[in-house]
Amino acid sequence: MPAPTAFDLARVRADFPALAGTAYFDGPGGTQVPRQVAEAIAATMTSGLSNRGQVTASERRAEEVVLGARAAVADLLGCDAAGVVFARSMTQATYDLARVLARQWGPGDEVVVSRLDHDSNIRPWLQAAEAVGATVRWADFDAETGELGVDDVRAVLSERTRLVAVTGASNILGTRPDVPAIAEAVHEVGALLFVDGVHLTPHAPVDVTELGADFYACSPYKFFGPHHGLLVARPELLEQLHPDKLLPSSDAVPERFELGTLPYELLAGTTAAVDFIAGLAPGADAAEQPRRQRLLASMRAVEAHEDELLERLLEGLGRLDAVRLHGSPRRRTPTVYFSVAGHSGREVHQQLAARGVNAPASHFYALEASRWLGLGDAGAVRAGLAPYTSADEVDRLLDGVAELAS
Ligand SMILES: Cc1ncc(COP(=O)(O)O)c(C=O)c1O
């Protein structure tokens, strides 16, 4: 069969064995995995693999897997492959970076976090700042609209700001703050910008330079890949930082940030996930295009597909009087957060599960945001669309909610 050029949902779905029967709206917690990714992981594990090196074929294979994954991530995010740091999770990468950056802070210095963020882009900064006596300032979002504007961030910037941590997209409300505008304001006061790209990366073409992010972190398991995290930055910036490391391990960038042996098989899976995305809808002249171009074309097609389904979902939920939608951000990912009058989130979750529809309820670790929205620690129901979501699945979700809401 020739490779597809435009987005073909049936074809995309055929690569995901898990989709048979269940409608997954829990992609923001982790997407399902296409068989190409699982096969790449298995093939790598049985291919003859040693520690990275140049002498034996198995040593060279490990080396190629690592360099291949750095190149794939660089294509996906529009960054330098030499600035791609692999980690166990985004949370771990953020904690590690916060600790090393905090060595340059002291009393009087300020760190800005946002109320909209997942806790992994709040707590590591809070705790690192606390450890060195630096001050934490909070950027609040509009609880009605779910928007975090550049003025909300500007309001807490000062000449003493050293770092601002903000999300590229909220994992509960879908809000996509204007990161380039925030970056400009942050850089005007001479601070660094850390962007949590975990929820943005699966839903939009990403260019870390255009975003103005000094650091950008994400997790391949949110975009069809295996469970690990990564952090990217300009290699020159990483060169200035010296994390704790073992004496015999490499002091080169990015290796100095990667503690212990890398998970080669997972990295092969991540490369396969990036290649899979690049093949979703690479455009008519795809064969001649570099992977970065195919990725951008594919992600634009994913955005169009998801936006169409998002409209259907929002319209359907909007027709149900008992449903309350939280937030209405103008620029958003296809992630919807809602409550149903008279029913706990847990009941909605269970009711939908009985219909083979996965849409859990929680704060999803965006605990500060959930509290700020007045939803406390229980949160609400989250329905997240993914590139493999179909209109039929959206209707199944709507039918399940309608039954409860009637
Ligand atoms: C927006 C966002 N940031 C960060 C994380 C944490 O990612 P990880 O599980 O790789 O630590 C998540 C996970 O759900 C997330 O949704």
The ligand as an SDF file (V2000), in Angstrom:
LIG
                    3D

 16 16  0  0  0  0  0  0  0  0999 V2000
    0.7510   18.9240   31.7050 C   0  0  0  0  0  0  0  0  0  0  0  0
    1.5630   17.8510   32.3630 C   0  0  0  0  0  0  0  0  0  0  0  0
    2.7750   18.1380   32.8140 N   0  0  0  0  0  0  0  0  0  0  0  0
    3.5580   17.2300   33.3940 C   0  0  0  0  0  0  0  0  0  0  0  0
    3.1350   15.9380   33.5660 C   0  0  0  0  0  0  0  0  0  0  0  0
    4.0560   14.9500   34.2420 C   0  0  0  0  0  0  0  0  0  0  0  0
    4.6360   14.1270   33.2900 O   0  0  0  0  0  0  0  0  0  0  0  0
    5.4660   12.8310   33.7440 P   0  0  0  0  0  0  0  0  0  0  0  0
    4.4680   11.7710   34.0520 O   0  0  0  0  0  0  0  0  0  0  0  0
    6.3190   12.5050   32.5420 O   0  0  0  0  0  0  0  0  0  0  0  0
    6.2760   13.2210   34.9120 O   0  0  0  0  0  0  0  0  0  0  0  0
    1.8700   15.5680   33.1250 C   0  0  0  0  0  0  0  0  0  0  0  0
    1.3770   14.1950   33.3220 C   0  0  0  0  0  0  0  0  0  0  0  0
    0.2030   13.9350   33.3150 O   0  0  0  0  0  0  0  0  0  0  0  0
    1.0600   16.5530   32.4890 C   0  0  0  0  0  0  0  0  0  0  0  0
   -0.1510   16.2530   32.0260 O   0  0  0  0  0  0  0  0  0  0  0  0
  1  2  1  0
  2  3  1  0
  2 15  2  0
  3  4  2  0
  4  5  1  0
  5  6  1  0
  5 12  2  0
  6  7  1  0
  7  8  1  0
  8  9  2  0
  8 10  1  0
  8 11  1  0
 12 13  1  0
 12 15  1  0
 13 14  2  0
 15 16  1  0
M  END
$$$$
